[in-house]
Amino acid sequence: QVQLVESGGGLVQPGGSLRLSCAASGFTFRNYAMSWYRQAPGKERELVAIITSTGSSTNYADSVEGRFTISRDNAKNTVYLQMNSLNAEDTAVYYCHAAFRLYDHWGQGTQVTVSS
């Protein structure tokens, strides 16, 4: 069955870094555009970063541009989100998302908390 399993979340101090991973299985990963979304308490889910199926192109939300980097390894069926210079506004549940034509899949989410 289709699975997207996020990992790497946790508690980090302001200014710190985290690297999220999302391991995919059950579908042809290399065909799918991959993205990271996040949802903070009381807020709507928002797109953070997206990467094309080949990894040739990426795009970021203005709020994370220059601080976050999305990447993928199609040999490992994994997408990553490197997060640097974290601040309290980055606190949220981070979700991995896969999309290809009419198909899309979500992970269960991983909590990121930025606090001193």
C-alpha positions as CSV (number, residue, x, y, z in Angstrom):
1,Q,0.0,0.0,0.0
2,V,1.0,3.6,-0.4
3,Q,3.0,5.0,2.4
4,L,4.7,8.4,3.1
5,V,6.6,8.3,6.4
6,E,8.0,11.5,7.7
7,S,10.8,11.7,10.3
8,G,13.2,14.2,11.7
9,G,10.9,16.5,13.6
10,G,11.4,17.6,17.1
11,L,12.2,20.4,19.5
12,V,14.8,22.9,18.4
13,Q,16.0,26.3,19.7
14,P,15.5,29.5,17.6
15,G,18.2,29.8,15.0
16,G,18.7,26.0,14.9
17,S,18.3,23.5,12.1
18,L,16.4,20.4,11.4
19,R,16.3,18.0,8.5
20,L,13.0,16.3,7.7
21,S,12.9,13.1,5.7
22,C,9.9,11.5,3.9
23,A,10.3,7.9,2.8
24,A,7.9,6.8,0.1
25,S,6.7,3.3,-0.8
26,G,3.8,1.7,-2.7
27,F,4.0,3.9,-5.8
28,T,6.4,5.0,-8.5
29,F,8.1,7.8,-6.6
30,R,10.2,9.1,-9.5
31,N,7.0,10.1,-11.4
32,Y,5.7,12.3,-8.6
33,A,6.2,15.9,-7.7
34,M,6.9,16.1,-4.0
35,S,6.2,18.8,-1.6
36,W,6.2,19.7,2.1
37,Y,3.2,21.4,3.7
38,R,2.8,22.6,7.3
39,Q,0.0,23.4,9.6
40,A,0.3,25.5,12.7
41,P,-2.4,25.4,15.4
42,G,-5.4,27.4,14.4
43,K,-4.1,28.0,10.9
44,E,-4.7,26.5,7.5
45,R,-2.3,24.0,6.0
46,E,0.2,25.9,3.7
47,L,2.6,24.8,1.0
48,V,6.2,25.2,2.2
49,A,8.3,23.8,-0.7
50,I,7.8,21.7,-3.9
51,I,10.2,19.8,-6.1
52,T,9.6,18.4,-9.5
53,S,9.8,14.6,-10.2
54,T,13.3,14.9,-11.5
55,G,14.5,17.4,-9.0
56,S,15.3,19.9,-11.7
57,S,13.1,22.6,-10.3
58,T,12.0,23.8,-6.8
59,N,9.8,26.5,-5.4
60,Y,9.4,27.9,-1.9
61,A,6.9,29.9,0.2
62,D,8.2,33.4,0.7
63,S,8.3,32.8,4.4
64,V,11.0,30.1,4.1
65,E,12.9,31.2,0.9
66,G,16.6,31.2,1.6
67,R,16.3,29.2,4.8
68,F,14.7,25.9,3.7
69,T,15.9,23.6,1.0
70,I,13.9,20.7,-0.5
71,S,15.7,17.9,-2.2
72,R,15.0,14.3,-3.3
73,D,16.8,11.0,-3.9
74,N,14.9,9.0,-6.4
75,A,17.1,6.0,-5.8
76,K,16.1,6.0,-2.2
77,N,12.4,7.1,-2.7
78,T,13.0,9.9,-0.3
79,V,12.4,13.6,-0.2
80,Y,14.1,15.9,2.3
81,L,13.5,19.3,3.8
82,Q,16.6,21.0,5.3
83,M,15.4,23.8,7.6
84,N,17.9,26.4,8.8
85,S,17.6,29.6,10.9
86,L,14.3,28.3,12.4
87,N,12.1,30.6,14.4
88,A,8.9,30.3,16.4
89,E,6.8,30.9,13.4
90,D,8.1,27.7,11.8
91,T,6.4,25.7,14.6
92,A,3.9,23.4,13.0
93,V,3.1,19.8,11.9
94,Y,5.0,19.2,8.6
95,Y,3.4,16.9,6.0
96,C,4.9,15.3,3.0
97,H,2.8,15.2,-0.1
98,A,3.1,13.4,-3.5
99,A,1.2,14.4,-6.6
100,F,1.1,12.9,-10.1
101,R,-1.8,13.7,-12.5
102,L,-5.0,12.8,-10.7
103,Y,-3.2,11.0,-7.9
104,D,-2.0,12.4,-4.6
105,H,-0.9,11.0,-1.3
106,W,-0.2,12.5,2.2
107,G,2.0,11.5,5.1
108,Q,0.9,11.4,8.7
109,G,3.0,14.5,9.6
110,T,5.9,15.2,12.0
111,Q,5.9,17.9,14.6
112,V,8.4,20.7,14.6
113,T,8.6,22.9,17.6
114,V,10.9,25.9,17.7
115,S,11.3,27.2,21.3
116,S,13.9,28.2,23.8
